[in-house]
Amino acid sequence: MTPNFRSLLMIQIPGFVIPVAYFFAPAFVYFYSAFDYAQDNVRATLDTNFTDTSFVDTFEFIVVGGGSAGAVIANRLSLHHRVLLLEAGGDPTPLSYFPVTSPILLNLPSIDWQHSTTPQRNSSLGLIGRVGRFPRGKGLGGTSILNSMIYMRGNPRDYDNWATITGDKQWTYENLLPFFKKLEDYHGHFPNGSEHGFGGPIHVEKLRFAPASKVWLQSGKEMGYAVRDLNGHQLSSFAPMDVTMKVGTRFDTFRAYLQPILERKNLVIYRYAQVIKVHLDKRKHAYGVTYRRHGIEKFVRVQKEVILSGGSINTPHLLMLSGIGPIKHLHSKGIRCRLNLPVGQNLLDHLFTTVGPIVLNQKASILADRDVTESLEQQELLAHIQLIVIGQIFSTILLEVGFIKVWDLIKKNHLVSSQDSSRNFINLSWVKTLSLSWSHWQDQRVEEKFC
């Protein structure tokens, strides 16, 4: 019997279904994480070296944090060295592999650190207490298990600027490009061998569901902006989105770098192990760390290096807990200062605001109650089903992107006097409404005028 897809799609979905779905996903994450934690607890309990508090293990390298950077480092180092990877979370939940769930999985305590900002003066006006959320992934894969999977290297001038600041030419974009290409298995919109690599661990592909893509790119052309690869040498332009997915599913760093080597003898992974201190000797060299796992505190010694890859919030936090940071702040918290350094300062994040909704002059999406009619042929009906159901499940919320120089836009509208601001960009992204975000390279006067 042929399924009656037409009747199925024309059923009106009750209003309570979506709230129930939003409840189900977090509930599933809580139950899965609790089960994963219990399994790991059993494994740890059966390990006599772990339960023996007097036993001190030694590794050549200790990597703190198995996220977007830590997973790569652990993979590379364990090829030739004995490595311990300490991660405060567990394995990614199965739901994280479906891109449509990415907004739902944010701010869940079992997989997100749930950081928040201090109250803001000039932004977050519509948020409670003017406090913004700062999601960071907790688990193997880090924030790559939560994010919107946008593949964007950043502006080459940023890397060149880091090379200037550090005095180390290895940070220039030209020197880093071979490594960007090495990590890629590129199947995106711009398969240019001079800019992209093939056969690497990270699978990059075209976004599979992008309604209004042609409208978006055409609007950029009408404004005088070409369609270019924004992962090359960034210029003002518009582009379709490349994403870190494989066959429409999330391809995080756990899946790319850790899952294939879980049985590697040189690599030991302790899940649910939160590092609380890095130990320094009299020469201020790290010789080990203390971590807490399943209610037990353990010390582990290192022969070569302790590598901190906890992210932009947790890494400076751990440094300060270990006595490395601004002396006044450490003393105010009762922490002995071992190294007086400006740790935790100069954090920069892009600003974000939404504009819309935008009304189009033509249909760019599929609505079941409007577009599924009795006159549709079977082939056309199946195409609608693919768009409505499959397309949205395997698609992220950001669909297209465009980069426009802030100063060009400001001068065009005669908002302020002209001056050089070649690195200031507006990042325009097409979502279900149009969103616009200002990069952190804003001139201070611009920020004061518009924020």
Secondary structure in CASP SS format (residue, H / E / C, confidence):
PFRMAT SS
TARGET T0000
AUTHOR 0000-0000-0000
METHOD secondary structure of the structure
MODEL  1
M C 1.00
T C 1.00
P C 1.00
N C 1.00
F H 1.00
R H 1.00
S H 1.00
L H 1.00
L H 1.00
M C 1.00
I C 1.00
Q C 1.00
I C 1.00
P C 1.00
G C 1.00
F C 1.00
V H 1.00
I H 1.00
P H 1.00
V H 1.00
A H 1.00
Y H 1.00
F H 1.00
F H 1.00
A H 1.00
P H 1.00
A H 1.00
F H 1.00
V H 1.00
Y H 1.00
F H 1.00
Y H 1.00
S H 1.00
A H 1.00
F H 1.00
D H 1.00
Y H 1.00
A H 1.00
Q H 1.00
D H 1.00
N H 1.00
V H 1.00
R H 1.00
A H 1.00
T H 1.00
L C 1.00
D C 1.00
T H 1.00
N H 1.00
F H 1.00
T H 1.00
D C 1.00
T C 1.00
S C 1.00
F C 1.00
V C 1.00
D C 1.00
T E 1.00
F E 1.00
E E 1.00
F E 1.00
I E 1.00
V E 1.00
V E 1.00
G C 1.00
G C 1.00
G C 1.00
S C 1.00
A C 1.00
G H 1.00
A H 1.00
V H 1.00
I H 1.00
A H 1.00
N H 1.00
R H 1.00
L H 1.00
S C 1.00
L C 1.00
H C 1.00
H C 1.00
R C 1.00
V E 1.00
L E 1.00
L E 1.00
L E 1.00
E C 1.00
A C 1.00
G C 1.00
G C 1.00
D C 1.00
P C 1.00
T C 1.00
P H 1.00
L H 1.00
S H 1.00
Y H 1.00
F C 1.00
P H 1.00
V H 1.00
T H 1.00
S C 1.00
P C 1.00
I C 1.00
L C 1.00
L C 1.00
N C 1.00
L C 1.00
P C 1.00
S C 1.00
I C 1.00
D E 1.00
W C 1.00
Q C 1.00
H E 1.00
S E 1.00
T C 1.00
T C 1.00
P C 1.00
Q C 1.00
R C 1.00
N C 1.00
S C 1.00
S C 1.00
L C 1.00
G C 1.00
L C 1.00
I H 1.00
G H 1.00
R H 1.00
V C 1.00
G C 1.00
R E 1.00
F E 1.00
P C 1.00
R C 1.00
G E 1.00
K C 1.00
G C 1.00
L C 1.00
G C 1.00
G H 1.00
T H 1.00
S H 1.00
I H 1.00
L C 1.00
N C 1.00
S C 1.00
M C 1.00
I E 1.00
Y C 1.00
M C 1.00
R C 1.00
G C 1.00
N C 1.00
P H 1.00
R H 1.00
D H 1.00
Y H 1.00
D H 1.00
N H 1.00
W H 1.00
A H 1.00
T H 1.00
I H 1.00
T H 1.00
G C 1.00
D C 1.00
K H 1.00
Q H 1.00
W H 1.00
T C 1.00
Y H 1.00
E H 1.00
N H 1.00
L H 1.00
L H 1.00
P H 1.00
F H 1.00
F H 1.00
K H 1.00
K H 1.00
L H 1.00
E E 1.00
D E 1.00
Y E 1.00
H E 1.00
G C 1.00
H C 1.00
F C 1.00
P C 1.00
N C 1.00
G C 1.00
S C 1.00
E C 1.00
H C 1.00
G C 1.00
F C 1.00
G C 1.00
G C 1.00
P C 1.00
I E 1.00
H E 1.00
V E 1.00
E E 1.00
K E 1.00
L C 1.00
R C 1.00
F C 1.00
A C 1.00
P C 1.00
A C 1.00
S H 1.00
K H 1.00
V H 1.00
W H 1.00
L H 1.00
Q H 1.00
S H 1.00
G H 1.00
K H 1.00
E H 1.00
M C 1.00
G C 1.00
Y C 1.00
A C 1.00
V E 1.00
R C 1.00
D C 1.00
L C 1.00
N C 1.00
G C 1.00
H C 1.00
Q C 1.00
L C 1.00
S C 1.00
S E 1.00
F E 1.00
A E 1.00
P E 1.00
M C 1.00
D E 1.00
V E 1.00
T C 1.00
M E 1.00
K E 1.00
V C 1.00
G C 1.00
T E 1.00
R E 1.00
F C 1.00
D C 1.00
T H 1.00
F H 1.00
R H 1.00
A H 1.00
Y H 1.00
L H 1.00
Q H 1.00
P H 1.00
I H 1.00
L C 1.00
E C 1.00
R C 1.00
K C 1.00
N C 1.00
L E 1.00
V E 1.00
I E 1.00
Y E 1.00
R C 1.00
Y C 1.00
A E 1.00
Q E 1.00
V E 1.00
I E 1.00
K E 1.00
V E 1.00
H E 1.00
L E 1.00
D C 1.00
K C 1.00
R C 1.00
K C 1.00
H C 1.00
A E 1.00
Y E 1.00
G E 1.00
V E 1.00
T E 1.00
Y E 1.00
R E 1.00
R E 1.00
H C 1.00
G C 1.00
I E 1.00
E E 1.00
K E 1.00
F E 1.00
V E 1.00
R E 1.00
V E 1.00
Q E 1.00
K E 1.00
E E 1.00
V E 1.00
I E 1.00
L E 1.00
S C 1.00
G C 1.00
G H 1.00
S H 1.00
I H 1.00
N H 1.00
T H 1.00
P H 1.00
H H 1.00
L H 1.00
L H 1.00
M H 1.00
L H 1.00
S C 1.00
G C 1.00
I E 1.00
G E 1.00
P C 1.00
I H 1.00
K H 1.00
H H 1.00
L H 1.00
H H 1.00
S H 1.00
K C 1.00
G C 1.00
I C 1.00
R C 1.00
C C 1.00
R C 1.00
L E 1.00
N E 1.00
L C 1.00
P C 1.00
V C 1.00
G C 1.00
Q C 1.00
N C 1.00
L C 1.00
L C 1.00
D C 1.00
H C 1.00
L C 1.00
F C 1.00
T E 1.00
T E 1.00
V E 1.00
G C 1.00
P C 1.00
I C 1.00
V C 1.00
L C 1.00
N C 1.00
Q C 1.00
K C 1.00
A C 1.00
S C 1.00
I C 1.00
L C 1.00
A H 1.00
D H 1.00
R H 1.00
D H 1.00
V C 1.00
T C 1.00
E C 1.00
S C 1.00
L C 1.00
E C 1.00
Q H 1.00
Q H 1.00
E H 1.00
L H 1.00
L H 1.00
A H 1.00
H H 1.00
I H 1.00
Q H 1.00
L H 1.00
I H 1.00
V H 1.00
I H 1.00
G H 1.00
Q H 1.00
I H 1.00
F C 1.00
S C 1.00
T C 1.00
I C 1.00
L C 1.00
L C 1.00
E E 1.00
V E 1.00
G E 1.00
F E 1.00
I E 1.00
K E 1.00
V H 1.00
W H 1.00
D H 1.00
L H 1.00
I H 1.00
K H 1.00
K H 1.00
N C 1.00
H C 1.00
L C 1.00
V C 1.00
S C 1.00
S C 1.00
Q C 1.00
D C 1.00
S C 1.00
S C 1.00
R C 1.00
N C 1.00
F E 1.00
I E 1.00
N E 1.00
L E 1.00
S E 1.00
W E 1.00
V C 1.00
K C 1.00
T C 1.00
L E 1.00
S E 1.00
L E 1.00
S E 1.00
W E 1.00
S C 1.00
H C 1.00
W C 1.00
Q C 1.00
D C 1.00
Q H 1.00
R H 1.00
V H 1.00
E H 1.00
E H 1.00
K H 1.00
F H 1.00
C C 1.00
END
